[in-house]
């Protein structure tokens, strides 16, 4: 895998007055210029809606339009916060809540089903200024998990809560709880049935791990995430997911694990990941990107590509979004597609799905 590009966007920089066309055309490792003295810190916002086998040949015009519209709505929600000099975490939460409320993504309303026919949601958020973080896993009643993650970070001495305890904490703090039926969508239910059917007749020479992780590869995407750089120069990142279809035994992936699926540090970057969680955990991908920048002096683009390359060498697939403290961003992935979008101070959102 090339360090310059891994199916995503080349490293670019958000600066005031730069239009979408310039963002699309720029591939300079030096970004689009330098910040002038006296100017407000350039702000930027990057989101993803999951990586996987996402191909034009399998996408109807109506479905593609729906994804592009929802991603654009999420980008603009974050942009409105940042434009008014709001905080990076407010922008992250605004966008992720919108995606959690949409059945299009494997998060919140659109969460996939476990082997038992239930929905278990995971999430995390991190503040790059303070290095505080909050996470929650194995949620079954929380309508918007990202809101709970932020409360864990800001209203408790802990970083992670799980299951019934996490939901008791949510109830005490006024987080909206819903009947598990809220998460039911016919599409996700049918995905579970197809995975179970595929398990009965695995392809020749398929290992047990491959059987569990690859049984329904075309639907192995949907996790949502956002990374923001605000006018004060602070970075924030968040991730939310329904996990993987047909998961068993209370399985938890990388999304709620700080350093694996989410990380933010004002001195380096903010990161949100999506893909084969087991591999992203083993590589500590989100923190790996930050460490490469801090200790090896790598650009955010090179660091992200290098971290994802390690995942690929282990046999994992997926992608990530990363944004550094100067406004440079990158969105590498080693799958056929990743739902993703960017917007800068000019307010013109750009949404991509395939390897454009």
C-alpha positions in Angstrom: 0.0 0.0 0.0 1.3 3.4 -0.9 2.1 5.9 1.8 0.8 8.6 -0.5 -2.6 7.3 -1.0 -4.7 4.3 0.1 -8.0 4.8 -1.7 -8.8 8.0 0.2 -8.0 11.7 -0.1 -4.5 13.0 -0.3 -3.4 15.3 2.6 -5.0 18.7 2.2 -5.5 21.8 4.2 -8.6 23.7 5.2 -8.2 27.5 4.8 -10.7 30.3 4.5 -11.8 31.1 1.0 -10.8 27.8 -0.5 -13.6 26.3 -2.5 -14.6 22.7 -3.1 -12.9 22.7 -6.5 -9.6 23.6 -4.9 -10.0 20.9 -2.3 -10.7 18.4 -5.0 -7.7 19.4 -7.1 -5.1 19.9 -4.4 -2.8 17.0 -3.7 0.2 19.0 -2.4 1.8 17.5 0.7 2.2 21.1 1.9 -1.5 21.8 1.9 -3.0 24.9 0.3 -0.9 27.5 2.0 0.1 29.0 5.4 -2.0 30.7 7.9 -1.4 34.5 8.1 -0.8 36.4 11.3 -4.0 37.7 12.8 -6.3 35.3 11.1 -8.6 33.0 12.9 -7.4 29.4 13.1 -8.5 27.6 10.0 -11.2 25.1 11.0 -12.1 21.8 9.3 -14.4 18.9 9.5 -14.2 15.4 8.2 -16.7 12.5 8.6 -17.1 8.9 7.5 -20.0 6.5 7.3 -18.1 3.3 7.1 -15.8 1.4 4.7 -16.4 -1.8 2.8 -17.4 -3.4 -0.4 -19.1 -0.3 -1.8 -19.2 -0.4 -5.6 -21.1 1.6 -8.2 -22.3 -1.6 -9.9 -24.2 -2.5 -6.7 -25.5 0.9 -5.9 -28.9 2.2 -7.2 -29.1 5.9 -8.0 -31.7 6.4 -5.3 -29.6 4.8 -2.6 -26.5 6.7 -3.6 -28.5 9.9 -3.5 -29.7 9.1 0.0 -26.2 8.5 1.3 -24.9 11.7 -0.3 -27.7 13.8 1.1 -27.3 12.4 4.6 -23.6 12.8 4.6 -23.9 16.4 3.3 -26.5 17.1 6.1 -24.1 15.8 8.7 -21.2 17.8 7.3 -23.2 21.0 7.3 -24.4 20.3 10.9 -20.7 20.3 12.0 -19.8 23.2 9.8 -22.5 25.4 11.3 -21.1 24.7 14.8 -17.5 25.5 13.7 -18.5 28.6 11.7 -19.9 30.2 14.8 -16.7 29.4 16.7 -18.3 26.5 18.5 -16.2 23.7 20.0 -14.9 20.7 18.1 -16.8 18.2 20.2 -20.1 20.0 19.6 -19.5 19.7 15.9 -18.5 16.0 16.2 -21.7 15.2 18.2 -24.0 17.2 15.9 -22.9 15.2 12.9 -22.8 11.8 14.6 -26.3 12.2 16.1 -27.7 12.9 12.6 -26.0 9.7 11.3 -27.1 7.7 14.3 -30.7 8.7 13.6 -30.5 7.5 10.0 -31.2 3.8 9.1 -28.5 4.1 6.3 -25.6 3.6 8.7 -24.6 0.9 11.1 -25.0 3.1 14.1 -28.0 4.0 16.2 -31.2 3.4 14.2 -29.4 1.5 11.5 -27.4 -0.8 13.8 -26.9 -4.4 12.6 -28.2 -7.5 14.5 -26.3 -9.8 16.7 -26.5 -13.6 16.4 -29.2 -13.5 19.1 -31.3 -11.0 17.1 -30.6 -8.0 19.3 -28.7 -4.8 18.7 -25.7 -3.8 20.7 -24.2 -0.4 20.2 -20.7 1.0 20.9 -19.3 4.5 20.9 -16.5 6.8 22.0 -15.4 10.4 21.9 -12.1 12.2 22.8 -11.0 15.8 23.5 -7.6 16.6 22.0 -7.1 19.6 24.3 -7.4 17.7 27.6 -6.9 14.1 26.4 -10.1 13.3 28.2 -12.2 10.6 26.7 -15.5 8.8 27.1 -16.8 5.5 25.8 -19.7 3.1 26.1 -20.3 -0.4 24.8 -23.0 -3.1 24.6 -25.8 -0.6 24.7 -29.3 -1.9 23.9 -31.6 1.1 24.7 -29.6 4.3 24.1 -31.0 6.1 21.1 -27.9 8.2 20.5 -24.8 6.5 22.0 -22.4 9.4 21.2 -24.3 11.6 23.7 -23.7 9.0 26.4 -20.0 8.8 25.5 -19.7 12.5 26.0 -21.4 12.3 29.3 -19.1 9.6 30.5 -16.2 11.9 29.6 -17.6 15.0 31.2 -19.8 13.8 34.0 -17.9 10.8 35.4 -14.4 10.0 36.6 -14.3 7.0 34.1 -13.5 6.5 30.5 -15.6 3.5 29.6 -18.9 2.1 30.8 -20.7 -1.0 29.4 -24.1 -2.7 29.3 -26.6 -2.2 32.1 -24.3 0.0 34.2 -23.8 2.3 31.3 -27.5 2.5 30.6 -28.3 3.2 34.3 -25.8 6.1 34.1 -27.5 7.3 30.9 -30.9 7.2 32.6 -29.6 9.2 35.6 -28.3 11.9 33.2 -31.4 12.2 31.0 -30.1 10.4 27.9 -33.0 9.2 25.8 -33.7 5.5 26.1 -35.8 3.6 23.6 -37.5 0.2 23.3 -35.1 -2.2 21.5 -37.7 -2.4 18.7 -36.6 1.1 17.7 -33.5 -0.3 16.2 -35.3 -2.8 14.0 -35.0 -2.3 10.3 -36.0 -4.9 7.8 -32.8 -4.5 5.8 -30.5 -5.2 8.7 -32.7 -8.2 9.8 -32.4 -9.7 6.3 -28.6 -9.2 6.4 -28.5 -11.3 9.6 -30.6 -14.1 7.9 -28.2 -14.1 4.9 -25.2 -14.3 7.2 -26.6 -17.2 9.1 -27.5 -19.0 5.8 -24.0 -18.4 4.5 -22.5 -20.0 7.7 -24.2 -23.2 6.8 -22.3 -23.5 3.5 -18.9 -21.8 3.9 -16.6 -21.7 0.8 -13.9 -24.3 0.5 -10.7 -23.7 2.6 -12.3 -21.0 4.6 -11.0 -20.6 8.2 -13.2 -20.2 11.2 -12.1 -16.5 11.5 -12.8 -15.9 7.8 -16.2 -17.5 8.2 -17.1 -15.2 11.0 -15.7 -12.0 9.5 -16.3 -12.5 5.8 -19.7 -14.2 5.6 -21.4 -11.1 4.4 -18.6 -8.9 3.3 -20.7 -6.5 1.2 -22.5 -5.3 4.3 -19.4 -5.0 6.5 -19.5 -1.2 6.7 -21.6 1.6 8.2 -19.8 2.7 11.4 -19.9 6.5 11.6 -17.3 8.9 12.8 -16.3 12.6 12.8 -13.1 14.6 13.4 -13.2 18.4 13.9 -10.6 21.2 14.2 -12.2 24.3 15.7 -11.2 28.0 15.5 -9.5 27.7 18.8 -7.1 25.1 17.4 -8.7 22.2 19.3 -9.2 18.7 17.9 -12.0 16.3 18.7 -13.0 12.9 17.4 -15.9 10.5 17.9 -17.1 7.2 16.6 -20.4 5.2 16.8 -21.3 1.8 15.6 -23.6 -1.2 15.8 -20.7 -3.6 15.5 -20.7 -6.5 13.1 -23.6 -8.5 11.8 -24.1 -11.8 13.6 -21.6 -11.0 16.4 -21.7 -13.3 19.5 -20.8 -13.4 23.2 -21.0 -9.6 23.8 -18.3 -8.9 21.2 -16.9 -5.4 21.2 -14.8 -4.0 18.4 -12.5 -1.0 18.1 -15.0 1.8 17.9 -15.4 2.3 21.7 -11.7 1.7 22.5 -9.7 4.8 22.9 -6.5 4.5 20.8 -7.9 1.8 18.5 -11.0 3.3 16.9 -10.9 6.9 18.2 -8.1 9.2 19.3 -7.5 13.0 19.5 -4.5 15.0 20.6 -4.0 18.7 19.9 -0.3 18.2 19.4 -0.8 15.7 16.5 -4.2 14.8 15.1 -7.8 13.5 15.5 -8.7 10.0 14.2 -11.9 7.9 13.7 -11.7 4.4 12.2 -14.0 1.9 10.6 -13.4 -1.7 9.5 -12.4 -5.0 10.9 -12.3 -4.1 14.6 -10.2 -7.0 15.8 -7.4 -5.9 13.6 -7.7 -2.2 14.4 -7.5 -3.1 18.1 -4.3 -5.2 17.6 -2.6 -2.3 15.7 -4.1 0.4 18.0 -4.7 2.3 14.7 -5.9 5.6 15.9 -3.1 6.0 18.4 -0.6 4.6 15.9 -1.4 7.5 13.6 -0.7 10.0 16.3 2.5 8.2 17.4 3.9 8.2 13.9 3.4 11.9 13.7 4.8 12.6 17.2 7.8 10.4 17.2 8.7 9.9 13.5 7.7 13.3 12.3 5.4 11.9 9.6 2.7 13.9 8.0 -0.9 13.0 8.8 -1.2 11.4 5.4 1.8 9.2 5.7 1.1 8.3 9.3 -2.5 7.2 8.5 -1.4 5.2 5.4 1.3 3.5 7.4 -1.1 2.6 10.2 -3.7 1.2 7.8 -0.9 -0.7 6.0 -0.2 -2.6 9.2 -3.9 -3.6 9.4 -3.7 -4.8 5.8 -0.7 -7.0 6.5 -2.6 -8.7 9.3 -5.4 -9.4 6.9 -7.8 -6.6 8.0 -9.7 -4.2 5.9 -11.2 -0.8 6.5 -10.4 2.9 6.6 -10.0 6.0 8.7 -10.3 9.7 8.7 -7.6 11.9 10.2 -7.2 15.6 10.7 -4.1 17.3 12.0 -3.7 20.5 14.1 -2.9 22.6 11.0 -6.0 21.5 9.1 -4.4 18.8 6.9 -6.7 15.8 6.5 -6.6 12.4 4.9 -9.2 9.6 4.4 -7.4 6.4 3.4 -9.1 3.0 3.0 -8.1 -0.4 1.6 -11.6 -1.5 0.6 -13.5 -0.7 -2.6 -15.2 2.3 -1.0 -15.8 4.4 2.1 -18.6 6.9 2.7 -16.8 10.1 3.6 -17.0 13.9 3.4 -15.1 17.1 4.1 -15.9 20.7 4.6 -13.8 23.7 5.4 -14.4 27.4 6.2 -15.8 28.0 2.7 -18.8 26.0 3.6 -18.9 23.8 0.5 -19.3 20.2 1.6 -17.7 17.5 -0.6 -18.9 13.9 -0.3 -17.2 10.9 -1.7 -18.1 7.2 -1.8 -15.9 5.3 -4.2 -12.2 5.5 -5.1 -12.7 8.8 -7.0 
